Amino acid sequence: MSRSAIDNSKSGRWFHREPWEALAMTLIAGGIVMMVQPWSIDLYSYSFVVILAGTLGFVVVSHFPE
């Protein structure tokens, strides 16, 4: 199957890079904010998981077509 057939298919619309990269970067930034805030130990304790999820998501999304 050619790349244009994949890009034009209904499922191909879900795999565009830009919106998913924005979501992954938002997760990373949110995790950093959670890590440096001084108010809640619960936010601090989940910050590493959020940063890790954002980083792994960014690595996966970077292989999506533009």
Secondary structure, DSSP 4 states (H G I P E B T S, - for coil): --HHHHHHSTGGGGG-HHHHHHHHHHHHHHHHHHHH-SS-HHHHHHHHHHHHHHHHHHHHHTTS--
